[in-house]
Amino acid sequence: MIVLIDNYDSFTFNLVHYLGGLGADVVVHRNDKISVADVMALEPDAIVLSPGPCTPNEAGICLDLIGKAASTNPSIPILGVCLGHQAIGQAFGGKVVRAPAPVHGKVSDIRHTGTGVFRGINGPLKATRYHSLMVNRAGMPSALTVNAETDDRLVMGLMHASLPVHGVQFHPESIASEHGHLMLKNFLDLAAAWNAANGRRSSAAAARAPAQKSPEHLAG
């Protein structure tokens, strides 16, 4: 089971739709409607942190949840998208700053290293960006590796050096982004491999807290 933390964003249920289409069992909880302890009690196979309109400091439990999930032995796999990506950067000691210019629906060329969620993607990809903040490349903590960037070297992807933690600044769940399904599948595969290698049992039979249901219409 995947716990998806909703940061009050219209793209949240696009992520639910994409992940569900890949066979994942996804439950959604808003960032201020569930505690870190309750998420941990669910023993999820992975955690996904959604985009959102605020800063990581205003994203409910996200920062604390990243710290707890990453420090648990074994760690719980985490994927952060947009705001979730920024929260990962900040949680591990990076700095979130204003982007040179805000972008809203801009499709950019993204260069990547072919690692982490970018496995199996040859060459640059086009992806949709909606953000005014970003993780600053300057002072990037040694635990985090930049594995994707724009042509002007703005950080678009992060992965932890030793933990199953991944972030993307852009929106793989946008219809205008290339390889979105593959990137999300890669995360699910990476999470499953980590869990198997580290003896984390599937949470399919774990008790669940009440979860929100997906609305009938997915946000665009």
Backbone torsions as a table, in degrees:
resi	resn	phi	psi	omega
1	MET	NA	136.8	177.9
2	ILE	-103.4	127.9	171.2
3	VAL	-94.3	121.2	178.1
4	LEU	-108.1	119.0	178.5
5	ILE	-88.3	118.4	-178.0
6	ASP	-87.9	116.3	176.8
7	ASN	-93.2	37.6	176.7
8	TYR	57.6	54.2	-176.8
9	ASP	-126.8	146.5	-178.3
10	SER	-68.9	-18.2	-179.7
11	PHE	-85.9	-7.2	-174.4
12	THR	-54.5	-48.4	-174.5
13	PHE	-80.5	-12.3	165.3
14	ASN	-64.4	-42.0	176.1
15	LEU	-61.9	-43.4	177.6
16	VAL	-57.8	-45.0	-178.6
17	HIS	-63.1	-46.9	-179.8
18	TYR	-63.1	-48.5	-178.1
19	LEU	-64.9	-40.8	177.4
20	GLY	-62.5	-38.0	177.7
21	GLY	-65.0	-22.1	177.2
22	LEU	-90.6	5.4	176.0
23	GLY	96.4	3.4	-179.0
24	ALA	-80.0	143.9	172.3
25	ASP	-92.8	109.7	-171.7
26	VAL	-113.5	130.3	170.7
27	VAL	-117.4	142.7	-173.6
28	VAL	-115.0	133.5	175.0
29	HIS	-134.1	132.8	177.1
30	ARG	-69.1	152.4	-169.0
31	ASN	-66.4	-12.5	179.0
32	ASP	-120.8	14.2	-177.6
33	LYS	-115.1	4.9	177.4
34	ILE	-147.2	148.0	-180.0
35	SER	-91.7	161.4	174.3
36	VAL	-58.1	-42.6	-179.3
37	ALA	-61.1	-39.4	-179.7
38	ASP	-69.1	-37.3	175.4
39	VAL	-63.1	-45.8	-178.9
40	MET	-63.7	-34.6	179.8
41	ALA	-65.9	-23.7	177.7
42	LEU	-72.0	-17.3	-177.1
43	GLU	49.9	56.0	-176.5
44	PRO	-68.0	153.9	174.4
45	ASP	-68.6	-30.2	178.9
46	ALA	-163.3	163.5	177.9
47	ILE	-123.5	134.3	174.8
48	VAL	-118.8	130.9	179.1
49	LEU	-106.5	121.5	-171.5
50	SER	-77.6	169.6	166.7
51	PRO	-63.4	174.0	177.9
52	GLY	-176.6	166.5	-173.5
53	PRO	-89.2	1.7	-171.0
54	CYS	-115.5	-163.1	176.0
55	THR	-99.8	163.8	176.8
56	PRO	-55.7	-33.5	179.7
57	ASN	-65.9	-20.8	-178.1
58	GLU	-105.0	9.4	-173.2
59	ALA	-94.9	45.6	174.7
60	GLY	55.2	-127.1	-174.8
61	ILE	-83.2	-0.7	-167.0
62	CYS	-55.0	-51.2	-177.4
63	LEU	-61.7	-45.7	179.6
64	ASP	-65.4	-36.5	-179.3
65	LEU	-67.3	-40.6	177.2
66	ILE	-59.3	-47.1	180.0
67	GLY	-60.4	-43.3	-178.4
68	LYS	-70.0	-46.4	-177.6
69	ALA	-65.8	-36.1	-179.2
70	ALA	-74.3	-32.1	-176.4
71	SER	-88.5	-11.3	175.5
72	THR	-65.6	145.6	179.5
73	ASN	-112.1	111.9	-2.3
74	PRO	-80.1	158.6	-178.6
75	SER	-63.7	154.0	174.6
76	ILE	-94.0	128.7	178.8
77	PRO	-58.3	141.6	-177.5
78	ILE	-133.5	137.0	168.8
79	LEU	-123.6	127.9	174.9
80	GLY	-113.3	134.1	179.3
81	VAL	-116.5	125.0	177.6
82	CYS	58.1	-105.7	176.3
83	LEU	-57.3	-39.7	178.2
84	GLY	-61.2	-37.9	175.4
85	HIS	-63.5	-44.7	178.7
86	GLN	-62.5	-39.9	178.7
87	ALA	-62.1	-39.4	176.5
88	ILE	-61.4	-47.7	178.8
89	GLY	-56.1	-46.2	-178.6
90	GLN	-69.0	-40.6	-177.2
91	ALA	-61.5	-30.4	-179.1
92	PHE	-96.8	10.8	173.0
93	GLY	106.3	2.7	176.8
94	GLY	-80.9	173.6	-178.7
95	LYS	-116.5	130.3	176.2
96	VAL	-95.4	125.5	-174.8
97	VAL	-130.3	170.8	174.0
98	ARG	-67.3	136.7	173.5
99	ALA	-70.8	157.6	179.0
100	PRO	-54.8	-33.7	175.9
101	ALA	-152.8	139.8	177.1
102	PRO	-67.5	145.0	177.7
103	VAL	-127.0	135.9	-177.7
104	HIS	-135.7	93.9	-179.8
105	GLY	87.8	15.0	179.6
106	LYS	-78.6	132.7	174.7
107	VAL	-95.1	120.1	-176.0
108	SER	-119.5	154.6	170.9
109	ASP	-78.7	128.9	-179.0
110	ILE	-114.9	119.9	174.4
111	ARG	-91.7	143.3	-176.0
112	HIS	-146.1	169.4	-176.3
113	THR	-95.3	-2.3	-178.0
114	GLY	75.4	16.2	-179.5
115	THR	-111.3	165.9	178.6
116	GLY	60.4	-130.8	-177.4
117	VAL	-70.6	-8.0	-179.8
118	PHE	-94.6	8.6	178.7
119	ARG	-56.8	137.1	174.9
120	GLY	79.9	5.2	178.2
121	ILE	-105.0	117.5	-177.5
122	ASN	-92.7	126.4	176.4
123	GLY	75.4	178.1	-179.5
124	PRO	-62.6	158.4	175.5
125	LEU	-128.7	160.9	175.7
126	LYS	-100.0	135.6	-177.7
127	ALA	-144.4	151.0	-177.9
128	THR	-88.2	133.2	-178.9
129	ARG	-119.2	135.2	172.4
130	TYR	-136.1	93.4	178.8
131	HIS	-165.9	151.6	173.2
132	SER	-116.8	-8.5	176.8
133	LEU	-115.8	164.2	177.7
134	MET	-158.3	162.2	172.1
135	VAL	-81.2	126.5	-176.4
136	ASN	-73.5	129.7	177.4
137	ARG	-65.2	-37.8	178.7
138	ALA	-65.0	129.9	179.8
139	GLY	76.9	17.8	178.2
140	MET	-60.1	128.6	180.0
141	PRO	-62.4	148.3	-175.8
142	SER	-64.3	-22.0	-179.8
143	ALA	-71.5	-18.8	-177.3
144	LEU	-108.9	137.1	177.4
145	THR	-112.4	132.1	173.9
146	VAL	-78.7	118.8	179.5
147	ASN	-118.4	9.7	173.2
148	ALA	-157.8	146.7	-178.0
149	GLU	-156.6	162.5	172.7
150	THR	-81.6	175.1	178.0
151	ASP	-61.1	-29.4	177.7
152	ASP	-95.1	19.1	168.6
153	ARG	71.1	24.1	170.4
154	LEU	-73.9	138.9	-175.0
155	VAL	-69.3	122.3	-179.8
156	MET	-118.2	-10.2	179.0
157	GLY	-153.9	142.7	178.4
158	LEU	-134.6	149.5	168.7
159	MET	-143.8	146.2	179.8
160	HIS	-77.5	147.6	-176.2
161	ALA	-65.9	-31.5	-174.8
162	SER	-135.4	-7.9	-178.1
163	LEU	-112.3	158.7	-177.8
164	PRO	-81.9	61.1	-175.3
165	VAL	-121.5	125.4	-174.6
166	HIS	-136.7	145.6	177.0
167	GLY	-142.3	145.4	173.1
168	VAL	-131.5	133.1	-179.2
169	GLN	-75.9	-29.2	-177.9
170	PHE	-87.2	-174.8	-175.4
171	HIS	-112.3	95.9	176.8
172	PRO	-65.1	-21.2	-178.0
173	GLU	-84.5	-0.6	176.1
174	SER	-79.4	142.0	-179.3
175	ILE	-63.8	-23.5	-178.8
176	ALA	-86.4	-4.8	178.3
177	SER	-89.1	136.3	177.6
178	GLU	-82.3	145.3	173.4
179	HIS	63.2	23.5	-178.7
180	GLY	-60.1	-45.6	179.4
181	HIS	-63.0	-39.5	-179.0
182	LEU	-65.8	-41.3	179.2
183	MET	-62.5	-42.1	178.8
184	LEU	-69.6	-37.6	175.5
185	LYS	-63.0	-41.7	177.8
186	ASN	-58.0	-42.2	178.8
187	PHE	-63.3	-44.9	178.9
188	LEU	-60.6	-40.7	179.0
189	ASP	-66.8	-41.9	178.1
190	LEU	-63.2	-41.1	179.0
191	ALA	-64.1	-44.5	-179.5
192	ALA	-63.5	-41.0	179.5
193	ALA	-65.8	-41.9	177.3
194	TRP	-61.2	-48.0	-178.0
195	ASN	-61.2	-42.1	-179.9
196	ALA	-65.8	-41.4	-177.7
197	ALA	-70.6	-24.1	-175.4
198	ASN	-111.1	12.5	173.7
199	GLY	71.1	23.1	175.9
200	ARG	-82.9	121.2	-179.1
201	ARG	-76.5	155.4	175.8
202	SER	-63.7	144.0	-179.0
203	SER	-89.4	11.1	-174.6
204	ALA	-55.2	-34.5	-176.9
205	ALA	-98.5	2.8	-177.5
206	ALA	-72.7	151.6	176.2
207	ALA	-66.8	144.7	-177.2
208	ARG	-119.0	143.8	171.2
209	ALA	-78.8	159.0	177.9
210	PRO	-57.2	135.1	-176.6
211	ALA	-123.3	155.0	175.8
212	GLN	-73.1	152.1	175.9
213	LYS	-99.7	150.2	177.3
214	SER	-66.0	138.0	176.2
215	PRO	-68.7	165.9	-176.7
216	GLU	-66.6	-33.6	-177.2
217	HIS	-111.2	129.6	179.1
218	LEU	-80.8	140.3	178.4
219	ALA	-70.1	150.3	-179.0
220	GLY	-94.3	NA	NA
